[in-house]
Amino acid sequence: MTERSDELQRVRDALRKAMARKGMKNKPLAQKAGLGDTSVRDLLDNEDRDIKLGTLHRIAGALEVDIRDLVGGANTVPLRGSVGAGGSVIYEEVDDRTAPLPPGLGSNVEALEVQGTSMLPRYSSGDIVYIATDIRGVSEEDIGDYCAVRLSTGETYVKLLAHGSRPGFFTLRSLNAEDIVDVELEWATPIIFVMPRAARRRLGF
């Protein structure tokens, strides 16, 4: 069993235990959470099914439990700092902050807090984005993806990665601001999970 599947199974086991404590069955819980009648059953029985954080929020509310009882409050990853979605925010490393580990992600990830508005509506200031820790330069496979990118001059942004006008240079595209054209990058890595700021408030961090 992979690390990812282990984590998903742990969340399913925690949900089953919470349901048993509350005396809740699959269908009534799904209905109380405002989900489809078979949603909880499918989540528990289908091991290939991903578990979305928003769905867990609704289920936790219906069970009247803290979502950390389901996702595991002790399971955290480093919150490495702030990453700019605007034009001038510089990546600032921090040493003692953490972010919740989302369901389905292994421990080889870290988190960054978005600042700025140039990537609205996809990313908002205050969102947490998760990236892999094994970053090695810039991969051709990541062209066209939304990535956290570090410029050779030190700035770090959340942008849509594109080719530049010449080899070795890249253009960083925004959704509602001017592109950053023809820059050299130290690294780029795709965003693999996003925790909206509203979810952060519900989780209390």
GROMACS elastic network, one bead per residue, 0.5 to 0.9 nm:
[ bonds ]
;  ai    aj funct       b0    kb
    1     4     6  0.82284   500
    1     5     6  0.62183   500
    1     6     6  0.64398   500
    2     5     6  0.52160   500
    2     6     6  0.60919   500
    2     7     6  0.86681   500
    3     6     6  0.50178   500
    3     7     6  0.62976   500
    3     8     6  0.87948   500
    3   104     6  0.83487   500
    3   105     6  0.79598   500
    3   106     6  0.57421   500
    3   107     6  0.82470   500
    4     7     6  0.52324   500
    4     8     6  0.63944   500
    4     9     6  0.87136   500
    4   103     6  0.81301   500
    4   105     6  0.55297   500
    4   106     6  0.53721   500
    4   107     6  0.89676   500
    5     8     6  0.50515   500
    5     9     6  0.60792   500
    5    10     6  0.85402   500
    5    47     6  0.79547   500
    5    48     6  0.85849   500
    5   104     6  0.67002   500
    5   105     6  0.88361   500
    5   106     6  0.89902   500
    6     9     6  0.51677   500
    6    10     6  0.62137   500
    6    11     6  0.88278   500
    6   104     6  0.82486   500
    6   106     6  0.89160   500
    7    10     6  0.50614   500
    7    11     6  0.64276   500
    7    12     6  0.87791   500
    7    71     6  0.89299   500
    7   103     6  0.64343   500
    7   104     6  0.57428   500
    7   105     6  0.73039   500
    7   106     6  0.73109   500
    8    11     6  0.51791   500
    8    12     6  0.63311   500
    8    13     6  0.87077   500
    8    47     6  0.80478   500
    8    50     6  0.77574   500
    8    51     6  0.72361   500
    8   103     6  0.59550   500
    8   104     6  0.53074   500
    8   105     6  0.85168   500
    9    13     6  0.61184   500
    9    14     6  0.85815   500
    9    44     6  0.87527   500
    9    47     6  0.77179   500
   10    13     6  0.50931   500
   10    14     6  0.62032   500
   10    15     6  0.86461   500
   10    70     6  0.85538   500
   10    71     6  0.82266   500
   10    72     6  0.88989   500
   11    14     6  0.50876   500
   11    15     6  0.61988   500
   11    16     6  0.86962   500
   11    51     6  0.85565   500
   11    70     6  0.57013   500
   11    71     6  0.57539   500
   11    72     6  0.78760   500
   11   103     6  0.71385   500
   11   104     6  0.89843   500
   12    15     6  0.50683   500
   12    16     6  0.62205   500
   12    17     6  0.87098   500
   12    43     6  0.77386   500
   12    44     6  0.58498   500
   12    45     6  0.88783   500
   12    51     6  0.89457   500
   12    70     6  0.80132   500
   13    16     6  0.51290   500
   13    17     6  0.62989   500
   13    18     6  0.86800   500
   13    44     6  0.84607   500
   13    70     6  0.85559   500
   14    17     6  0.52055   500
   14    18     6  0.62221   500
   14    19     6  0.86550   500
   14    69     6  0.71310   500
   14    70     6  0.53039   500
   14    71     6  0.78310   500
   14    72     6  0.85535   500
   15    18     6  0.50752   500
   15    19     6  0.61148   500
   15    20     6  0.85741   500
   15    44     6  0.83115   500
   15    59     6  0.88647   500
   15    60     6  0.87013   500
   15    69     6  0.83295   500
   15    70     6  0.58620   500
   15    71     6  0.89623   500
   16    19     6  0.51114   500
   16    20     6  0.61664   500
   16    21     6  0.86832   500
   16    44     6  0.79731   500
   17    20     6  0.50617   500
   17    21     6  0.62267   500
   17    22     6  0.86708   500
   18    21     6  0.51366   500
   18    22     6  0.62613   500
   18    23     6  0.84815   500
   18    24     6  0.85249   500
   18    63     6  0.75492   500
   18    65     6  0.79417   500
   18    69     6  0.81416   500
   18    70     6  0.79836   500
   19    22     6  0.51164   500
   19    23     6  0.58082   500
   19    25     6  0.69277   500
   19    26     6  0.84135   500
   19    29     6  0.83883   500
   19    63     6  0.72249   500
   20    24     6  0.64089   500
   20    25     6  0.81677   500
   21    24     6  0.79408   500
   22    63     6  0.69630   500
   22    64     6  0.88622   500
   24    27     6  0.85757   500
   24    28     6  0.68313   500
   24    29     6  0.60836   500
   24    63     6  0.79356   500
   25    28     6  0.57736   500
   25    29     6  0.60439   500
   25    30     6  0.85750   500
   25    40     6  0.89132   500
   26    29     6  0.53719   500
   26    30     6  0.61767   500
   26    31     6  0.87412   500
   26    37     6  0.80385   500
   26    38     6  0.73875   500
   26    39     6  0.80407   500
   26    40     6  0.54234   500
   26    41     6  0.55635   500
   26    44     6  0.89749   500
   27    30     6  0.50735   500
   27    31     6  0.61797   500
   27    32     6  0.85828   500
   27    36     6  0.84077   500
   27    37     6  0.52582   500
   27    38     6  0.62677   500
   27    39     6  0.79083   500
   27    40     6  0.69889   500
   27    41     6  0.74037   500
   28    31     6  0.51148   500
   28    32     6  0.60733   500
   28    33     6  0.85453   500
   28    37     6  0.78010   500
   29    32     6  0.50646   500
   29    33     6  0.60963   500
   29    34     6  0.85954   500
   29    35     6  0.85383   500
   29    37     6  0.85932   500
   29    40     6  0.72850   500
   29    59     6  0.72295   500
   29    62     6  0.67127   500
   29    63     6  0.74541   500
   30    33     6  0.51238   500
   30    34     6  0.62480   500
   30    35     6  0.50221   500
   30    36     6  0.62262   500
   30    37     6  0.56178   500
   30    38     6  0.70511   500
   30    39     6  0.61178   500
   30    40     6  0.56539   500
   30    41     6  0.84400   500
   30    59     6  0.73347   500
   30    62     6  0.83634   500
   31    34     6  0.50533   500
   31    35     6  0.56702   500
   31    36     6  0.67269   500
   31    37     6  0.60359   500
   31    62     6  0.89826   500
   32    35     6  0.75846   500
   32    58     6  0.88141   500
   32    59     6  0.81796   500
   32    62     6  0.57537   500
   32    63     6  0.86196   500
   33    36     6  0.88572   500
   33    55     6  0.85792   500
   33    57     6  0.89788   500
   33    58     6  0.52639   500
   33    59     6  0.54126   500
   33    60     6  0.83087   500
   33    61     6  0.71539   500
   33    62     6  0.51071   500
   33    63     6  0.83744   500
   34    37     6  0.87927   500
   34    58     6  0.75630   500
   34    59     6  0.87282   500
   34    62     6  0.87344   500
   35    38     6  0.81231   500
   35    39     6  0.62252   500
   35    40     6  0.81329   500
   35    55     6  0.82685   500
   35    58     6  0.82900   500
   35    59     6  0.87048   500
   36    39     6  0.51959   500
   36    40     6  0.81852   500
   37    40     6  0.76053   500
   37    41     6  0.83504   500
   38    41     6  0.52699   500
   38    42     6  0.59570   500
   38    43     6  0.85210   500
   39    42     6  0.51610   500
   39    43     6  0.60924   500
   39    44     6  0.86681   500
   40    43     6  0.50274   500
   40    44     6  0.61935   500
   40    45     6  0.85237   500
   40    59     6  0.84144   500
   41    44     6  0.52297   500
   41    45     6  0.59236   500
   41    46     6  0.80844   500
   42    45     6  0.52538   500
   42    46     6  0.54157   500
   42    47     6  0.87433   500
   42    49     6  0.77275   500
   43    46     6  0.58026   500
   43    47     6  0.76395   500
   43    49     6  0.64306   500
   43    50     6  0.77810   500
   43    51     6  0.69402   500
   44    47     6  0.72914   500
   44    49     6  0.87311   500
   45    48     6  0.89536   500
   45    49     6  0.86582   500
   46    49     6  0.54431   500
   46    50     6  0.88152   500
   47    50     6  0.79570   500
   50   103     6  0.82151   500
   50   104     6  0.70769   500
   51    54     6  0.87557   500
   51    55     6  0.73107   500
   51    56     6  0.74913   500
   51   103     6  0.63806   500
   51   104     6  0.71669   500
   52    55     6  0.53218   500
   52    56     6  0.64869   500
   52    57     6  0.88526   500
   52   102     6  0.86188   500
   52   103     6  0.73599   500
   52   104     6  0.89229   500
   53    56     6  0.50801   500
   53    57     6  0.62744   500
   53    58     6  0.88898   500
   53    71     6  0.88045   500
   53   102     6  0.70924   500
   53   103     6  0.71543   500
   53   195     6  0.81975   500
   53   199     6  0.82631   500
   54    57     6  0.50451   500
   54    58     6  0.65431   500
   54    59     6  0.87835   500
   54   199     6  0.77655   500
   55    58     6  0.52591   500
   55    59     6  0.62702   500
   55    60     6  0.85729   500
   56    60     6  0.58588   500
   56    61     6  0.83843   500
   56    67     6  0.69818   500
   56    70     6  0.77364   500
   56    71     6  0.83890   500
   57    60     6  0.51585   500
   57    61     6  0.61574   500
   57    62     6  0.86554   500
   57    66     6  0.87464   500
   57    67     6  0.62125   500
   57   199     6  0.82180   500
   57   202     6  0.81523   500
   58    61     6  0.51170   500
   58    62     6  0.62296   500
   58    63     6  0.86636   500
   59    62     6  0.50572   500
   59    63     6  0.61577   500
   59    64     6  0.84185   500
   59    65     6  0.87744   500
   59    67     6  0.84500   500
   60    63     6  0.50619   500
   60    64     6  0.58870   500
   60    65     6  0.52635   500
   60    66     6  0.62484   500
   60    67     6  0.53428   500
   60    68     6  0.88930   500
   60    69     6  0.84423   500
   60    70     6  0.75973   500
   61    65     6  0.63698   500
   61    66     6  0.76615   500
   61    67     6  0.78744   500
   62    65     6  0.79216   500
   63    66     6  0.87744   500
   65    68     6  0.82925   500
   65    69     6  0.68548   500
   65    70     6  0.84351   500
   66    69     6  0.54542   500
   66    70     6  0.75047   500
   66   203     6  0.81771   500
   67    70     6  0.52713   500
   67    71     6  0.63371   500
   67    72     6  0.79938   500
   67    73     6  0.83339   500
   67   202     6  0.83841   500
   67   203     6  0.70643   500
   68    71     6  0.50424   500
   68    74     6  0.82995   500
   68   100     6  0.88596   500
   68   203     6  0.72924   500
   69    72     6  0.55430   500
   69    73     6  0.68334   500
   70    73     6  0.82740   500
   71    74     6  0.87753   500
   71    75     6  0.76333   500
   71   100     6  0.83172   500
   71   101     6  0.78385   500
   71   102     6  0.72762   500
   71   103     6  0.65775   500
   72    75     6  0.54780   500
   72    76     6  0.85052   500
   72   100     6  0.83272   500
   72   101     6  0.83225   500
   73    76     6  0.72424   500
   73   100     6  0.69968   500
   73   101     6  0.85654   500
   74   100     6  0.80448   500
   74   101     6  0.88116   500
   75    99     6  0.86856   500
   75   100     6  0.62165   500
   75   101     6  0.55367   500
   75   102     6  0.86022   500
   75   107     6  0.88263   500
   76    79     6  0.89557   500
   76    98     6  0.60178   500
   76    99     6  0.54181   500
   76   102     6  0.84605   500
   76   107     6  0.83623   500
   77    97     6  0.87881   500
   77    98     6  0.55026   500
   77    99     6  0.54501   500
   77   100     6  0.62986   500
   77   101     6  0.58012   500
   77   107     6  0.69804   500
   77   108     6  0.85182   500
   77   109     6  0.68186   500
   77   110     6  0.55501   500
   77   111     6  0.68133   500
   78    81     6  0.88896   500
   78    94     6  0.89925   500
   78    95     6  0.81757   500
   78    96     6  0.78536   500
   78    97     6  0.63308   500
   78    99     6  0.62395   500
   78   100     6  0.88225   500
   78   109     6  0.81620   500
   78   110     6  0.53229   500
   78   111     6  0.60965   500
   78   112     6  0.86122   500
   79    82     6  0.85114   500
   79    93     6  0.86127   500
   79    94     6  0.73093   500
   79    95     6  0.80997   500
   79    96     6  0.79738   500
   79    97     6  0.53477   500
   79    99     6  0.56151   500
   79   110     6  0.62184   500
   79   112     6  0.56302   500
   79   113     6  0.74686   500
   79   128     6  0.86691   500
   80    91     6  0.89731   500
   80    92     6  0.78568   500
   80    93     6  0.54015   500
   80    94     6  0.55174   500
   80    95     6  0.70533   500
   80    96     6  0.86878   500
   80    97     6  0.74599   500
   80    98     6  0.79497   500
   80   110     6  0.68181   500
   80   111     6  0.60204   500
   80   112     6  0.57496   500
   80   113     6  0.82262   500
   81    91     6  0.63549   500
   81    92     6  0.50771   500
   81    94     6  0.53100   500
   81    95     6  0.84693   500
   81    97     6  0.84782   500
   81   111     6  0.76827   500
   81   112     6  0.53589   500
   81   113     6  0.62293   500
   81   114     6  0.89479   500
   82    89     6  0.80036   500
   82    90     6  0.74724   500
   82    91     6  0.52225   500
   82    92     6  0.55531   500
   82    93     6  0.72345   500
   82    94     6  0.86123   500
   82   112     6  0.55265   500
   82   114     6  0.59104   500
   82   115     6  0.65828   500
   82   156     6  0.84712   500
   83    89     6  0.68501   500
   83    90     6  0.67134   500
   83    91     6  0.50755   500
   83    92     6  0.75971   500
   83   112     6  0.61123   500
   83   113     6  0.59008   500
   83   114     6  0.51242   500
   83   115     6  0.61058   500
   83   116     6  0.86986   500
   83   148     6  0.76600   500
   83   149     6  0.89792   500
   83   155     6  0.84451   500
   83   156     6  0.56355   500
   83   157     6  0.53256   500
   83   158     6  0.66228   500
   84    87     6  0.70823   500
   84    88     6  0.69904   500
   84    90     6  0.63710   500
   84    91     6  0.69383   500
   84   113     6  0.84449   500
   84   114     6  0.59331   500
   84   115     6  0.50253   500
   84   116     6  0.59566   500
   84   117     6  0.87589   500
   84   118     6  0.88336   500
   84   125     6  0.88392   500
   84   155     6  0.81280   500
   84   156     6  0.62131   500
   84   158     6  0.61236   500
   84   159     6  0.89044   500
   85    88     6  0.85712   500
   85    89     6  0.75606   500
   85   114     6  0.63786   500
   85   115     6  0.57804   500
   85   117     6  0.60082   500
   85   118     6  0.53871   500
   85   119     6  0.58132   500
   85   120     6  0.87288   500
   85   123     6  0.79159   500
   85   124     6  0.83551   500
   85   125     6  0.78274   500
   85   156     6  0.87699   500
   85   157     6  0.55220   500
   85   158     6  0.51074   500
   85   159     6  0.68883   500
   85   174     6  0.80158   500
   86    89     6  0.64720   500
   86   115     6  0.70077   500
   86   117     6  0.57342   500
   86   119     6  0.75325   500
   86   157     6  0.76203   500
   86   158     6  0.84304   500
   86   174     6  0.84841   500
   86   177     6  0.77875   500
   87   116     6  0.78809   500
   87   118     6  0.77200   500
   87   157     6  0.84072   500
   87   177     6  0.82133   500
   87   178     6  0.85807   500
   87   180     6  0.85150   500
   88   116     6  0.87775   500
   88   155     6  0.80384   500
   89    92     6  0.87797   500
   89   115     6  0.70973   500
   89   116     6  0.75443   500
   89   155     6  0.73864   500
   89   156     6  0.77122   500
   89   157     6  0.77940   500
   90   154     6  0.75046   500
   90   156     6  0.59906   500
   90   157     6  0.79118   500
   91   150     6  0.85399   500
   91   154     6  0.76720   500
   91   155     6  0.59749   500
   91   156     6  0.51979   500
   91   157     6  0.77432   500
   92   156     6  0.89475   500
   94    97     6  0.67582   500
   95    98     6  0.89015   500
   98   110     6  0.88141   500
   98   111     6  0.78845   500
   99   102     6  0.89271   500
   99   110     6  0.82845   500
   99   111     6  0.66102   500
   99   112     6  0.88243   500
   99   128     6  0.80968   500
   99   200     6  0.89700   500
   99   205     6  0.78191   500
  100   111     6  0.89595   500
  100   203     6  0.84762   500
  100   205     6  0.88510   500
  101   104     6  0.85684   500
  101   105     6  0.68584   500
  101   106     6  0.79534   500
  101   107     6  0.77572   500
  101   109     6  0.85139   500
  101   110     6  0.88398   500
  102   105     6  0.59374   500
  102   106     6  0.86681   500
  102   193     6  0.79960   500
  102   195     6  0.83046   500
  103   106     6  0.84860   500
  105   108     6  0.80351   500
  105   109     6  0.75135   500
  105   192     6  0.89698   500
  105   193     6  0.86148   500
  106   109     6  0.67982   500
  107   110     6  0.81415   500
  108   131     6  0.87456   500
  108   132     6  0.60605   500
  108   133     6  0.56413   500
  108   134     6  0.75759   500
  109   130     6  0.64711   500
  109   131     6  0.55318   500
  109   133     6  0.51614   500
  109   134     6  0.83230   500
  110   129     6  0.84811   500
  110   130     6  0.56728   500
  110   131     6  0.56495   500
  110   132     6  0.63661   500
  110   133     6  0.62417   500
  111   128     6  0.64051   500
  111   129     6  0.56398   500
  111   131     6  0.63392   500
  111   132     6  0.88041   500
  112   127     6  0.84689   500
  112   128     6  0.56360   500
  112   129     6  0.53754   500
  112   130     6  0.64112   500
  112   131     6  0.79366   500
  112   148     6  0.88545   500
  113   125     6  0.78219   500
  113   126     6  0.60441   500
  113   127     6  0.59293   500
  113   129     6  0.64174   500
  113   130     6  0.89643   500
  114   117     6  0.88664   500
  114   123     6  0.74727   500
  114   124     6  0.68551   500
  114   125     6  0.51109   500
  114   126     6  0.53891   500
  114   127     6  0.53984   500
  114   128     6  0.61286   500
  114   129     6  0.71418   500
  114   157     6  0.85813   500
  114   158     6  0.76647   500
  115   124     6  0.74778   500
  115   126     6  0.62222   500
  115   127     6  0.80355   500
  116   119     6  0.78010   500
  116   120     6  0.88273   500
  116   123     6  0.89910   500
  116   124     6  0.72216   500
  116   125     6  0.52415   500
  116   126     6  0.85450   500
  117   120     6  0.55478   500
  117   121     6  0.83325   500
  117   123     6  0.76465   500
  117   124     6  0.61334   500
  117   125     6  0.61595   500
  117   176     6  0.80966   500
  117   177     6  0.86664   500
  118   121     6  0.86306   500
  118   123     6  0.83991   500
  118   124     6  0.85624   500
  118   159     6  0.88822   500
  118   174     6  0.59089   500
  118   175     6  0.60869   500
  118   176     6  0.52441   500
  118   177     6  0.53553   500
  118   178     6  0.85626   500
  119   122     6  0.58504   500
  119   123     6  0.53526   500
  119   124     6  0.69901   500
  119   125     6  0.89708   500
  119   158     6  0.77005   500
  119   159     6  0.73290   500
  119   174     6  0.57118   500
  119   175     6  0.50474   500
  119   176     6  0.64616   500
  119   177     6  0.79380   500
  120   123     6  0.52494   500
  120   124     6  0.57596   500
  120   125     6  0.86018   500
  120   174     6  0.87821   500
  120   175     6  0.65514   500
  120   176     6  0.70227   500
  121   124     6  0.66655   500
  121   175     6  0.79689   500
  121   176     6  0.89848   500
  122   175     6  0.82916   500
  123   126     6  0.86448   500
  123   127     6  0.66062   500
  123   128     6  0.89471   500
  123   129     6  0.87814   500
  123   158     6  0.86007   500
  123   194     6  0.83160   500
  123   196     6  0.80141   500
  124   127     6  0.56257   500
  124   196     6  0.75683   500
  124   197     6  0.77117   500
  125   128     6  0.87582   500
  125   197     6  0.77987   500
  126   196     6  0.73418   500
  126   197     6  0.51830   500
  126   198     6  0.88075   500
  126   200     6  0.86166   500
  127   194     6  0.69551   500
  127   195     6  0.57881   500
  127   198     6  0.82143   500
  127   199     6  0.87629   500
  127   200     6  0.79634   500
  128   193     6  0.84014   500
  128   194     6  0.57727   500
  128   196     6  0.63942   500
  128   197     6  0.70788   500
  128   200     6  0.82202   500
  129   148     6  0.86793   500
  129   191     6  0.63454   500
  129   192     6  0.75432   500
  129   193     6  0.58786   500
  129   195     6  0.63143   500
  129   196     6  0.85031   500
  130   190     6  0.87572   500
  130   191     6  0.58789   500
  130   192     6  0.57587   500
  130   193     6  0.51271   500
  130   194     6  0.62563   500
  130   195     6  0.81848   500
  131   134     6  0.89659   500
  131   135     6  0.88507   500
  131   147     6  0.84807   500
  131   148     6  0.75897   500
  131   189     6  0.66382   500
  131   190     6  0.64898   500
  131   191     6  0.53181   500
  131   192     6  0.57262   500
  131   193     6  0.73842   500
  132   135     6  0.67340   500
  132   189     6  0.71732   500
  132   190     6  0.79547   500
  132   191     6  0.81880   500
  132   192     6  0.75827   500
  134   189     6  0.89775   500
  135   138     6  0.83941   500
  135   187     6  0.68758   500
  135   188     6  0.73598   500
  135   189     6  0.64727   500
  136   139     6  0.80066   500
  136   186     6  0.87535   500
  136   187     6  0.64530   500
  136   188     6  0.79555   500
  136   189     6  0.83856   500
  137   185     6  0.77416   500
  137   186     6  0.59840   500
  137   188     6  0.63486   500
  137   189     6  0.84007   500
  138   141     6  0.86410   500
  138   142     6  0.75067   500
  138   143     6  0.87862   500
  138   149     6  0.88799   500
  138   185     6  0.74625   500
  138   186     6  0.75819   500
  138   187     6  0.52136   500
  138   188     6  0.51749   500
  138   189     6  0.74070   500
  139   142     6  0.55327   500
  139   143     6  0.74146   500
  139   187     6  0.87041   500
  139   188     6  0.75722   500
  139   189     6  0.82544   500
  140   143     6  0.56153   500
  141   144     6  0.82717   500
  141   145     6  0.85445   500
  142   145     6  0.54239   500
  142   146     6  0.81814   500
  142   147     6  0.77981   500
  142   161     6  0.72054   500
  142   162     6  0.87361   500
  142   188     6  0.78628   500
  142   189     6  0.72501   500
  142   190     6  0.66400   500
  143   146     6  0.85450   500
  143   147     6  0.89841   500
  143   160     6  0.80006   500
  143   161     6  0.52805   500
  143   162     6  0.53646   500
  143   163     6  0.70078   500
  144   147     6  0.88958   500
  144   160     6  0.62045   500
  144   161     6  0.53825   500
  144   162     6  0.57684   500
  144   163     6  0.86686   500
  145   159     6  0.83758   500
  145   160     6  0.56380   500
  145   161     6  0.58680   500
  145   162     6  0.82356   500
  145   189     6  0.88692   500
  145   190     6  0.63123   500
  145   191     6  0.81262   500
  146   158     6  0.69584   500
  146   159     6  0.55743   500
  146   161     6  0.62877   500
  146   189     6  0.84097   500
  146   190     6  0.57941   500
  146   191     6  0.61128   500
  147   157     6  0.80455   500
  147   158     6  0.56317   500
  147   159     6  0.56315   500
  147   160     6  0.61060   500
  147   161     6  0.64530   500
  147   188     6  0.61723   500
  147   189     6  0.52081   500
  147   191     6  0.52388   500
  147   192     6  0.88235   500
  148   156     6  0.68656   500
  148   157     6  0.56029   500
  148   159     6  0.65661   500
  148   160     6  0.87079   500
  148   161     6  0.88910   500
  148   187     6  0.84175   500
  148   188     6  0.57720   500
  148   189     6  0.55124   500
  148   190     6  0.62731   500
  148   191     6  0.65720   500
  149   155     6  0.82266   500
  149   156     6  0.54390   500
  149   157     6  0.54238   500
  149   158     6  0.64158   500
  149   159     6  0.72730   500
  149   161     6  0.82041   500
  149   172     6  0.86304   500
  149   185     6  0.70651   500
  149   186     6  0.77278   500
  149   187     6  0.57882   500
  149   189     6  0.64747   500
  149   190     6  0.85838   500
  150   153     6  0.80743   500
  150   154     6  0.62327   500
  150   155     6  0.57644   500
  150   157     6  0.67104   500
  150   184     6  0.89119   500
  150   185     6  0.57819   500
  150   186     6  0.54468   500
  150   187     6  0.53493   500
  150   188     6  0.63491   500
  151   154     6  0.52595   500
  151   155     6  0.53425   500
  151   156     6  0.62396   500
  151   157     6  0.83483   500
  151   183     6  0.70603   500
  151   184     6  0.59793   500
  151   186     6  0.54421   500
  151   187     6  0.72482   500
  151   188     6  0.87696   500
  152   155     6  0.76567   500
  152   183     6  0.80487   500
  152   184     6  0.56883   500
  152   185     6  0.50014   500
  152   187     6  0.83205   500
  153   184     6  0.82264   500
  153   185     6  0.82347   500
  153   186     6  0.84387   500
  154   186     6  0.82669   500
  157   172     6  0.86069   500
  158   172     6  0.85771   500
  158   174     6  0.85953   500
  158   191     6  0.84777   500
  159   172     6  0.54824   500
  159   173     6  0.56235   500
  159   174     6  0.58985   500
  159   175     6  0.85562   500
  160   171     6  0.83391   500
  160   172     6  0.56665   500
  160   174     6  0.65592   500
  160   175     6  0.85430   500
  161   170     6  0.72053   500
  161   171     6  0.63910   500
  161   172     6  0.51699   500
  161   173     6  0.64633   500
  161   188     6  0.81513   500
  162   170     6  0.58365   500
  162   171     6  0.50553   500
  162   172     6  0.61278   500
  162   173     6  0.71041   500
  163   166     6  0.79177   500
  163   167     6  0.81011   500
  163   168     6  0.85206   500
  163   169     6  0.67989   500
  163   171     6  0.57179   500
  163   172     6  0.85041   500
  163   182     6  0.81480   500
  164   167     6  0.70785   500
  164   168     6  0.76249   500
  164   172     6  0.86820   500
  164   181     6  0.67873   500
  164   183     6  0.75001   500
  165   169     6  0.69565   500
  165   170     6  0.75105   500
  165   171     6  0.82022   500
  165   181     6  0.84793   500
  165   182     6  0.65256   500
  166   169     6  0.58733   500
  166   170     6  0.81082   500
  166   182     6  0.77964   500
  167   170     6  0.82226   500
  168   182     6  0.87952   500
  168   183     6  0.84611   500
  168   184     6  0.66372   500
  168   185     6  0.83162   500
  169   181     6  0.84738   500
  169   182     6  0.50581   500
  169   183     6  0.51914   500
  169   184     6  0.50064   500
  169   185     6  0.73987   500
  170   180     6  0.85255   500
  170   181     6  0.67440   500
  170   183     6  0.52639   500
  170   184     6  0.63316   500
  170   185     6  0.73423   500
  171   179     6  0.68674   500
  171   180     6  0.56690   500
  171   182     6  0.51215   500
  171   183     6  0.64266   500
  171   184     6  0.89480   500
  172   179     6  0.56733   500
  172   181     6  0.63725   500
  172   182     6  0.81601   500
  172   183     6  0.81628   500
  173   177     6  0.82304   500
  173   178     6  0.74535   500
  173   180     6  0.65602   500
  173   181     6  0.81858   500
  174   177     6  0.54309   500
  174   178     6  0.64573   500
  174   179     6  0.56825   500
  174   180     6  0.81737   500
  175   178     6  0.83969   500
  175   179     6  0.87398   500
  178   181     6  0.88842   500
  180   183     6  0.72512   500
  185   188     6  0.72051   500
  189   192     6  0.88726   500
  191   194     6  0.74114   500
  195   198     6  0.81818   500
  195   199     6  0.62990   500
  195   200     6  0.70156   500
  196   199     6  0.53541   500
  196   200     6  0.66162   500
  197   201     6  0.64391   500
  197   202     6  0.88332   500
  198   201     6  0.52246   500
  198   202     6  0.65397   500
  198   203     6  0.88046   500
  199   202     6  0.50534   500
  199   203     6  0.61945   500
  199   204     6  0.85428   500
  200   203     6  0.50345   500
  200   204     6  0.60554   500
  200   205     6  0.56943   500
  201   205     6  0.62812   500
  202   205     6  0.80528   500
